[in-house]
Amino acid sequence: MKMKLSFGTSKPVSGEASVVIKANSEEVFSFVAENFFVNYSKWAPEVVELEPLDGNKVFVGAKGRQVREDNESLVESIFELIEYSPYSIFILQGLNSPYKHTYLIESEDKDKDKDAQTRLTFKFDLLEIEIFMRPFEKLIRVAIEDGAENTVEKIRDLISTQRT
């Protein structure tokens, strides 16, 4: 029997959070996805540089470059838009860094006579962690979950402010 060792790989470490926003799904999707290159640094202030590499238009295959301030050092990454379904889902994945951002937008409208509501779910996946970081996986997961919660709350607050 052959034994398979997994020293070179790790399972993704993920965090997810959801929030209900008082806006319709088109408004939420427009703010998050269609205007990503304009708005991303508003809800992610650690992003000190953001540049679309294929023009300002957002489409599957579009690439971007970001520089984030992380623990007092600058970290650059290139990402690609891997899924884009209007008014429902927007997914970015790092090309030179192992991460994935998923934004899921779901209409919560039960009664069309009332104000529209949309559930925004954000999931961050750290697709792999280096072997020396594995003992800290639980701490990393907590930090990712806190970051996901902050992300959806900031987006909700920004959209709410924009609507008034």
C-alpha positions as CSV (number, residue, x, y, z in Angstrom):
1,M,0.0,0.0,0.0
2,K,1.4,3.4,-1.0
3,M,1.2,6.2,1.5
4,K,0.4,9.7,0.2
5,L,1.9,12.6,2.1
6,S,0.5,16.0,1.7
7,F,3.4,18.2,2.9
8,G,3.3,20.4,-0.2
9,T,-0.4,21.2,-0.1
10,S,-2.9,22.5,2.4
11,K,-6.6,23.0,2.6
12,P,-8.0,26.4,2.0
13,V,-8.6,28.6,5.0
14,S,-11.9,30.5,4.6
15,G,-14.0,33.1,6.2
16,E,-17.5,34.2,5.2
17,A,-20.0,36.8,6.3
18,S,-23.4,38.1,5.2
19,V,-25.4,41.2,5.7
20,V,-28.7,42.6,4.5
21,I,-28.5,45.9,2.6
22,K,-31.5,48.2,2.1
23,A,-31.1,48.4,-1.7
24,N,-32.1,46.3,-4.6
25,S,-29.7,43.6,-6.0
26,E,-28.9,45.8,-9.1
27,E,-27.6,48.6,-6.9
28,V,-25.5,46.3,-4.8
29,F,-24.1,44.5,-7.8
30,S,-23.3,47.8,-9.5
31,F,-21.5,49.1,-6.5
32,V,-19.5,45.9,-5.8
33,A,-18.9,44.4,-9.2
34,E,-19.6,46.8,-12.1
35,N,-17.7,49.6,-10.3
36,F,-15.2,47.4,-8.6
37,F,-12.1,49.4,-9.7
38,V,-13.7,52.6,-8.5
39,N,-15.1,51.3,-5.2
40,Y,-12.9,48.5,-3.9
41,S,-10.5,50.7,-2.0
42,K,-13.5,52.4,-0.3
43,W,-14.3,49.1,1.6
44,A,-10.7,47.9,1.7
45,P,-8.6,50.8,2.9
46,E,-5.5,48.6,3.2
47,V,-5.4,48.7,-0.7
48,V,-3.1,51.6,-1.4
49,E,-2.9,51.0,-5.2
50,L,-5.5,49.5,-7.5
51,E,-5.2,49.3,-11.3
52,P,-7.2,47.5,-14.0
53,L,-4.9,45.8,-16.4
54,D,-7.5,45.4,-19.2
55,G,-9.3,48.8,-19.1
56,N,-12.0,49.8,-16.6
57,K,-14.6,47.4,-18.0
58,V,-15.3,44.4,-15.8
59,F,-15.6,41.0,-17.5
60,V,-14.6,37.4,-17.0
61,G,-10.9,37.3,-17.7
62,A,-10.3,40.9,-16.7
63,K,-7.1,41.3,-14.7
64,G,-6.1,43.9,-12.1
65,R,-3.2,44.7,-9.9
66,Q,-3.4,45.7,-6.3
67,V,-0.9,46.8,-3.6
68,R,-2.0,46.2,-0.1
69,E,-0.4,47.4,3.1
70,D,-0.1,44.3,5.3
71,N,1.7,44.5,8.6
72,E,3.7,47.6,7.6
73,S,4.9,46.1,4.3
74,L,3.5,46.5,0.8
75,V,2.2,43.3,-0.9
76,E,1.5,43.4,-4.6
77,S,-0.8,40.8,-6.3
78,I,-2.3,40.3,-9.7
79,F,-5.9,39.0,-9.8
80,E,-8.3,37.8,-12.4
81,L,-12.1,38.0,-12.6
82,I,-13.1,34.3,-12.9
83,E,-16.9,34.5,-12.5
84,Y,-19.3,37.4,-13.3
85,S,-23.1,36.9,-13.4
86,P,-25.0,40.2,-13.3
87,Y,-26.9,40.8,-10.1
88,S,-25.8,37.5,-8.5
89,I,-22.1,36.6,-8.3
90,F,-18.7,38.2,-8.7
91,I,-15.5,36.2,-8.1
92,L,-11.8,37.3,-8.2
93,Q,-8.8,35.0,-7.8
94,G,-5.2,35.8,-7.3
95,L,-2.9,34.8,-10.1
96,N,0.4,35.2,-8.2
97,S,-1.0,34.8,-4.7
98,P,-3.3,32.0,-3.5
99,Y,-6.6,33.8,-2.7
100,K,-10.1,34.1,-3.9
101,H,-12.8,36.7,-3.2
102,T,-16.4,35.7,-3.7
103,Y,-19.3,38.2,-3.6
104,L,-22.8,36.6,-3.7
105,I,-25.8,39.0,-4.1
106,E,-29.3,37.7,-3.4
107,S,-32.5,39.6,-3.5
108,E,-34.5,39.4,-0.3
109,D,-37.6,41.1,-1.7
110,K,-40.6,39.3,-0.4
111,D,-43.1,42.1,-0.9
112,K,-42.5,44.4,-3.8
113,D,-44.4,47.3,-2.1
114,K,-41.7,47.6,0.6
115,D,-38.2,48.9,0.3
116,A,-35.9,46.5,-1.5
117,Q,-33.4,44.4,0.5
118,T,-30.5,42.4,-0.7
119,R,-28.3,39.9,1.1
120,L,-24.6,40.3,0.3
121,T,-22.3,37.4,1.2
122,F,-18.6,37.8,1.0
123,K,-16.3,34.8,1.2
124,F,-12.5,35.0,1.4
125,D,-10.5,31.9,0.7
126,L,-6.8,31.7,1.4
127,L,-6.2,28.8,-1.1
128,E,-3.0,27.6,0.6
129,I,-0.8,28.4,3.5
130,E,2.9,27.8,3.8
131,I,3.9,24.9,6.0
132,F,5.4,27.1,8.7
133,M,2.1,28.9,9.1
134,R,0.0,25.8,9.5
135,P,0.2,25.8,13.3
136,F,-1.5,29.2,13.2
137,E,-4.3,28.1,11.0
138,K,-7.0,28.7,13.6
139,L,-5.8,32.3,14.2
140,I,-5.6,32.9,10.5
141,R,-9.2,31.7,10.1
142,V,-10.4,34.0,12.9
143,A,-8.6,37.0,11.2
144,I,-10.2,36.1,7.8
145,E,-13.7,35.8,9.4
146,D,-13.2,39.2,11.1
147,G,-12.1,40.6,7.8
148,A,-15.1,39.2,6.0
149,E,-17.5,40.7,8.6
150,N,-15.8,44.1,8.3
151,T,-16.0,43.9,4.5
152,V,-19.8,43.3,4.3
153,E,-20.5,45.9,7.0
154,K,-18.4,48.6,5.2
155,I,-20.1,47.8,1.9
156,R,-23.5,48.1,3.5
157,D,-22.6,51.4,5.1
158,L,-21.2,52.8,1.9
159,I,-24.3,51.9,-0.1
160,S,-26.6,53.2,2.6
161,T,-24.6,56.5,2.6
162,Q,-24.7,56.7,-1.2
163,R,-28.5,56.3,-1.2
164,T,-29.2,59.2,1.2
